Amino acid sequence: MTTAPDAFRIREAVAYFDASTDIEEAIDELLSSGFDRAEISLLATERAVEDQLGHRYHKVAELEDDPAVPRAIYIPREAIGEAQGALVATPLYLAAMTAIGGIVASGGSLLAVIVGAAVAGGAGGRAGRRGGPIGG
């Protein structure tokens, strides 16, 4: 005899949200609870998602009640900001390491490295202050 928990398995859960903050909080909670990001999708019109979330997403080909239809991939704003930060920081890091390597290789003193780091840090701070937040 089959018991009730073994008789069926929930394959999909659906929720309705009125506010984008509620959507993001629910998705963050699912991710914190161990759900894979690839298992979370949005079922909505393109305009509704853009109006509520205010950022781009991967479109769903069809919005039918068919399990074979691909779903949208949720990409949190934090992930977009992290990617933008990495794109900006990587070249600056490489330039700084090259400069330090050049100073040390030429027999420069530790004081020259510290002064160079302070100048580079100040220049980066000024550039960041002028540009404002990335993507914001």
C-alpha positions in Angstrom: 0.0 0.0 0.0 1.3 3.5 -0.9 1.3 6.1 1.7 0.2 9.7 1.0 3.7 11.2 0.9 4.8 8.6 -1.6 1.8 8.8 -3.8 2.8 12.1 -5.4 5.5 14.6 -5.6 5.1 18.4 -6.1 7.0 19.2 -9.3 6.2 22.9 -9.5 5.1 25.6 -7.1 3.6 28.9 -8.3 3.1 32.2 -6.4 1.6 35.5 -7.2 3.3 38.8 -6.1 2.0 42.3 -6.2 5.3 44.0 -5.5 8.8 43.5 -7.0 10.4 43.6 -3.5 8.3 40.6 -2.5 9.4 38.7 -5.6 13.1 39.4 -4.9 12.7 38.5 -1.2 11.0 35.2 -2.0 13.7 34.3 -4.6 16.5 35.2 -2.2 14.8 33.0 0.5 14.6 30.1 -2.0 18.2 30.5 -2.9 19.2 30.6 0.8 17.2 27.5 1.4 19.2 25.5 -1.2 17.2 25.8 -4.4 19.2 26.0 -7.5 18.9 29.3 -9.4 18.2 27.3 -12.6 15.1 25.9 -11.0 13.5 29.3 -10.5 11.7 31.0 -13.3 9.3 33.9 -13.9 6.0 33.4 -15.6 4.9 36.9 -16.7 4.7 39.2 -19.7 7.9 41.1 -20.7 6.3 44.4 -19.8 5.2 43.2 -16.4 8.7 42.0 -15.5 10.3 45.2 -16.7 7.8 47.4 -14.9 8.1 45.4 -11.6 11.8 44.5 -11.6 13.2 47.3 -13.6 15.9 45.2 -15.3 16.5 42.9 -18.2 15.8 39.2 -18.2 16.0 36.2 -20.5 12.7 35.9 -22.3 10.4 32.9 -22.3 9.5 31.6 -25.8 5.9 30.9 -24.9 3.8 31.5 -21.9 1.6 28.3 -22.0 0.9 25.9 -19.2 3.3 23.3 -20.7 6.1 21.8 -18.7 8.3 21.5 -21.8 8.3 25.3 -22.4 11.5 27.0 -21.3 11.2 29.5 -18.4 12.9 32.8 -17.8 16.1 32.7 -15.8 16.0 35.0 -12.7 19.2 37.1 -12.5 19.3 39.2 -9.3 20.4 42.8 -9.4 23.3 41.9 -7.1 24.7 39.5 -9.7 24.6 42.1 -12.4 26.4 44.6 -10.1 29.1 42.0 -9.2 29.8 41.3 -12.9 30.1 45.0 -13.6 32.4 45.5 -10.6 34.6 42.7 -11.8 34.8 44.2 -15.3 36.0 47.5 -13.9 38.2 46.1 -11.1 40.1 43.5 -13.1 42.0 45.9 -15.4 42.7 48.3 -12.6 44.1 45.4 -10.5 46.3 44.2 -13.3 47.6 47.7 -13.9 48.4 48.2 -10.2 50.2 44.8 -10.0 52.2 45.7 -13.2 53.3 49.0 -11.7 54.3 47.4 -8.4 56.2 44.8 -10.3 58.0 47.4 -12.3 59.0 49.4 -9.2 60.3 46.4 -7.3 62.1 45.0 -10.4 63.9 48.3 -11.0 65.2 48.3 -7.4 62.7 50.8 -6.2 62.1 51.2 -2.5 59.1 50.1 -0.5 58.4 53.8 0.0 57.9 54.2 -3.8 55.5 51.3 -3.8 53.4 52.9 -0.9 53.4 56.3 -2.6 52.4 54.8 -5.9 49.6 52.8 -4.2 48.3 56.0 -2.5 48.3 57.9 -5.8 46.5 55.1 -7.6 44.0 54.7 -4.8 43.3 58.4 -4.9 42.8 58.4 -8.7 40.5 55.5 -8.4 38.5 57.2 -5.7 38.1 60.3 -7.7 37.0 58.3 -10.8 34.5 56.5 -8.7 33.1 59.6 -7.2 32.6 61.2 -10.6 31.0 58.2 -12.2 28.6 57.4 -9.4 27.3 53.9 -8.9 27.7 51.5 -11.8 24.4 50.6 -13.3 22.5 52.8 -10.9 
